Amino acid sequence: MRFDLSAQEEAEELRTWRSKRFRILVCVDGSEESYVGLRFAAEIGRSEECDIILAYVRPADQGLRTGGLQLRVARENMLDWGLELPSVKYLKQGFEILMEAGHMAEEWDAVHTHTDVWGDPLGDNKTEYRHESGKSIVLKLKTAPDVVSGILDQYELGPYNLMTLGEPSRWQGEIHSFWDAGVVQKVAMLSPCSVLVARNGAERTGFLICTDGSEQSFEAARRAAVLAHYCDSPITLFSVTPDHEGQPQAEEVVARAKAMLEDLDIPVAGTVVGVGDPVEQIVEAGAGHGVIVVSDSGKSRLKRFLAGSVAFGVMGRAKTSVLNVR
Amino acid sequence: MRQGGDTPDGARGKIVADISLVADSLRAHPPTGAWLVRARRRGYQRMLVIHTQFNLYYFWEKRWFFLAMALGAFMLTLPLPEDLSRDGMIVLTMSVVATVLFVTEPVPLPTVALLIVVGQILLLGIDSTKVAQSLMTDSVLFIMGSLMLAVAIVKQRLDKRLAWLIVRATGTKTANICFGISVVSGLMASFIGEHTVAAMMLPVGVTLISLTSDDPKKVRNLAAVLLFSICYGASVAGIGTPSGGARNAIMIGYWKEFFYDPGNPETERYLIDYLRWMTFAYPMFLLQLPLVTLVLLFTFKPEYRDLARPVAKLRAQVRREGPMKPGDMVTILFFVLILAAWVFLSADIGMGTIAILGASAFLVAGLVKWEDLNSGVNWGVVLLYAAAISLGVQMKETGAALWVAESFLTLLAPIGADQGFGLWVSVSALTTAVTNTMSNGAAVAVLGPIVLKMATVAGESPIIIGFITAVSSAFAYLTVVGTPACTIVYASGYLKTTDFLNVGWRMVLVSMVVMLAAASVYWPLLGV
């Protein structure tokens, strides 16, 4: 009983500590785009109040698929040859990107932990680099029955402010996605925190923040603007109207958003109003920007199911990174 | 809240008073909040969160299990069709339910094996000792023994010697090296199984790739060609000999069980021994080998035509190993002895006996530790094949196999596929479809009894139909999980799932043409 209590206290302490940190979960899968997300995280993560958790999720092995020979036999053989397993290679690559970005984690205190999960020999492995100030960088190799549940489990372990994912290979429509969605889409749907779907586009900069005038979208715009300001990125405010009649109203919305940000001393580089289909307009306007900011919390469920969600449409179809603020 | 003036990162994005990243930027929502807070989240989240609150997610996750069980219960309440006994219906139901569970995997697959055993005792009322006895056959012993042998052989680390042999024989041209890798993988896999060879050769392929370039993007096609050479070389070889894969042993077991009658010398031709199988299947495998390399080079055009530099580095690496050690010699000796025993003795003492004898030899000689064998073999697979074969035998005994075979043939009759070439093509297509959704051994275990009965009813040679099924079950080139070799090679991280589709359909086509040619031209020459 006493053990339970102390464990609970410890967990409570950890939670309080974490609530004072800006925590970013970076999911890498070895693709170029997932490292774009990491660079974005590294940009924000220079601040002392920011932790970066780099995670790779490996599906648990199933002996049947390999004809009864466990995959570990092949893996051990690779290690014998001095070859790195892909999972470790991807994490290392990510770590090197953080080094280049000026996070000097190599000299920090390092703690390694290993947990057996899912009866899998590799299990969960974690290396935490911790600075005196409390800032930490974590490399996590996670084993889970499937990638989506692995990432969401990782969220349960500690809340995060932001999650970054690589570009989705497929993105289904609203109804179709109910039973068949790719990893990125599923995580984006289920993640409780804001999600950045990262895409290649090194030469593009700036945030295009979309707002529809609702209370929630203003709130989301404000939070995203703080982040953009933090990264020294120019902010463009954007609103869309289905036809020309709504144009004055949309212009008023962006003007209000601009005023709100300027009250906070956050400069706004420009405002744009688009006319037409929201998803198309946002994707088109966002093509020249580094990040498109959308928010999916301003719509009722029924509306979203019938008309489709703009936020999800943009996440799937945009050519640049998309930040979905929650 | 921080003050703007003295913020440590004041140089970057000046943070104004009362704004901090943590408090005012993106928020970290608590993962488990109050019920009401959670329910307020919109859309999918709301629904899925409620699911977790009531633990409906468990039922959702296991939905296929419950659907399969419901399907089983429904089938058992149906009125019996003519010429199908009650027991036959039960066995048929069990097979259908097991197949659904194999494909959808809602529960760990060995569970299905356990349920099959329980089902035979409770539903069919067979004595439990009898069921237990029906689980262990020579085919199952063989599957178990050859898995242990696989681990033992991989652990000997002869792969560097093999790599050395390959590059010495092929020179440095990419195309030649690919062909060399396919040939060596194939020749070995035909005797000791594709998973063994894939696990052994994977480091060879990855080493060559990583020595060529550190940047995976520059060697994407080269990586695909080299790695697919390993896995497809091994996959097409799996049909070469009975010891090439579990499915071959299972088919041999079925032929004996279904057609061999000790009192009738006429039926002795259904006892297929090691050499006889090889005369049927080995030429097919040899014919396919060059086609594998051609298809691969045609599909992926490798970025480098010559691998002189990585090969030189690989040579230096191998040279560091020094000369052959006594242990290596003993391993090769054991290997040759086991092969010889399979070829010459398996008709008398059984393939399984030789496999477990070989595994014991490795243990006695101290070349491998039991702990390694124990952790390297997935014993659930042995259990699964045992149960699947025992169910297959029940399919025959209760007449369910015959009934399904007859119904199938009636279905195929209108398109003229109830005999001859048409039947061959449909059996092959059926097997290919099934094997792409589950492990090939399980596919043969499930389909074997049905297709063999189809052959008898249609007046075709059960041997040809049996071979077509066993061989087609190797055509799982389309998915990562189709064949063991593909799954192992995929673990290297260099391949994408779409690569398998890209090249897989070409391989299916090539293999099917080769097999149908063999079935119509070559096999009849052997007198079946």
Chai-1 contact restraints between the chains, C-beta under 6 A:
chainA,res_idxA,chainB,res_idxB,connection_type,confidence,min_distance_angstrom,max_distance_angstrom,comment,restraint_id
A,F22,B,L21,contact,1.0,0.0,6.0,A-B,restraint_1
A,F22,B,V22,contact,1.0,0.0,6.0,A-B,restraint_2
A,S47,B,D9,contact,1.0,0.0,6.0,A-B,restraint_3
A,S47,B,L21,contact,1.0,0.0,6.0,A-B,restraint_4
A,E49,B,L21,contact,1.0,0.0,6.0,A-B,restraint_5
A,E49,B,V22,contact,1.0,0.0,6.0,A-B,restraint_6
A,G63,B,N378,contact,1.0,0.0,6.0,A-B,restraint_7
A,G63,B,V381,contact,1.0,0.0,6.0,A-B,restraint_8
A,L64,B,L109,contact,1.0,0.0,6.0,A-B,restraint_9
A,L64,B,V381,contact,1.0,0.0,6.0,A-B,restraint_10
A,L64,B,S439,contact,1.0,0.0,6.0,A-B,restraint_11
A,R65,B,V481,contact,1.0,0.0,6.0,A-B,restraint_12
A,R65,B,T487,contact,1.0,0.0,6.0,A-B,restraint_13
A,T66,B,H195,contact,1.0,0.0,6.0,A-B,restraint_14
A,T66,B,P484,contact,1.0,0.0,6.0,A-B,restraint_15
A,T66,B,T487,contact,1.0,0.0,6.0,A-B,restraint_16
A,T66,B,I488,contact,1.0,0.0,6.0,A-B,restraint_17
A,G67,B,H195,contact,1.0,0.0,6.0,A-B,restraint_18
A,G67,B,P484,contact,1.0,0.0,6.0,A-B,restraint_19
A,G68,B,L147,contact,1.0,0.0,6.0,A-B,restraint_20
A,G68,B,N378,contact,1.0,0.0,6.0,A-B,restraint_21
A,G68,B,V381,contact,1.0,0.0,6.0,A-B,restraint_22
A,L69,B,A150,contact,1.0,0.0,6.0,A-B,restraint_23
A,L69,B,H195,contact,1.0,0.0,6.0,A-B,restraint_24
A,Q70,B,G376,contact,1.0,0.0,6.0,A-B,restraint_25
A,Q70,B,N378,contact,1.0,0.0,6.0,A-B,restraint_26
A,L71,B,A491,contact,1.0,0.0,6.0,A-B,restraint_27
A,V73,B,V151,contact,1.0,0.0,6.0,A-B,restraint_28
A,V73,B,V154,contact,1.0,0.0,6.0,A-B,restraint_29
A,V73,B,A199,contact,1.0,0.0,6.0,A-B,restraint_30
A,V73,B,G376,contact,1.0,0.0,6.0,A-B,restraint_31
A,A74,B,A199,contact,1.0,0.0,6.0,A-B,restraint_32
A,A74,B,L202,contact,1.0,0.0,6.0,A-B,restraint_33
A,A74,B,I488,contact,1.0,0.0,6.0,A-B,restraint_34
A,N77,B,V154,contact,1.0,0.0,6.0,A-B,restraint_35
A,N77,B,A199,contact,1.0,0.0,6.0,A-B,restraint_36
A,N77,B,P203,contact,1.0,0.0,6.0,A-B,restraint_37
A,M78,B,P203,contact,1.0,0.0,6.0,A-B,restraint_38
A,W81,B,P203,contact,1.0,0.0,6.0,A-B,restraint_39
A,W81,B,T207,contact,1.0,0.0,6.0,A-B,restraint_40
A,L83,B,P203,contact,1.0,0.0,6.0,A-B,restraint_41
A,L83,B,V206,contact,1.0,0.0,6.0,A-B,restraint_42
A,P86,B,G493,contact,1.0,0.0,6.0,A-B,restraint_43
A,Y155,B,P31,contact,1.0,0.0,6.0,A-B,restraint_44
A,E156,B,P31,contact,1.0,0.0,6.0,A-B,restraint_45
A,P159,B,A28,contact,1.0,0.0,6.0,A-B,restraint_46
A,P159,B,P30,contact,1.0,0.0,6.0,A-B,restraint_47
A,P159,B,P31,contact,1.0,0.0,6.0,A-B,restraint_48
A,Y160,B,A28,contact,1.0,0.0,6.0,A-B,restraint_49
A,N161,B,L26,contact,1.0,0.0,6.0,A-B,restraint_50
A,N161,B,A28,contact,1.0,0.0,6.0,A-B,restraint_51
A,L162,B,L26,contact,1.0,0.0,6.0,A-B,restraint_52
A,M189,B,Y44,contact,1.0,0.0,6.0,A-B,restraint_53
A,P192,B,H29,contact,1.0,0.0,6.0,A-B,restraint_54
A,C193,B,A28,contact,1.0,0.0,6.0,A-B,restraint_55
A,C193,B,H29,contact,1.0,0.0,6.0,A-B,restraint_56
A,S194,B,L26,contact,1.0,0.0,6.0,A-B,restraint_57
A,R223,B,S25,contact,1.0,0.0,6.0,A-B,restraint_58
A,R223,B,L26,contact,1.0,0.0,6.0,A-B,restraint_59
A,V226,B,I19,contact,1.0,0.0,6.0,A-B,restraint_60
A,V226,B,D24,contact,1.0,0.0,6.0,A-B,restraint_61
A,V226,B,S25,contact,1.0,0.0,6.0,A-B,restraint_62
A,L227,B,S25,contact,1.0,0.0,6.0,A-B,restraint_63
A,H229,B,G13,contact,1.0,0.0,6.0,A-B,restraint_64
A,Y230,B,G13,contact,1.0,0.0,6.0,A-B,restraint_65
A,Y230,B,L21,contact,1.0,0.0,6.0,A-B,restraint_66
A,D232,B,G13,contact,1.0,0.0,6.0,A-B,restraint_67
A,D265,B,V16,contact,1.0,0.0,6.0,A-B,restraint_68
A,R301,B,R42,contact,1.0,0.0,6.0,A-B,restraint_69
A,R301,B,G43,contact,1.0,0.0,6.0,A-B,restraint_70
A,R304,B,G43,contact,1.0,0.0,6.0,A-B,restraint_71
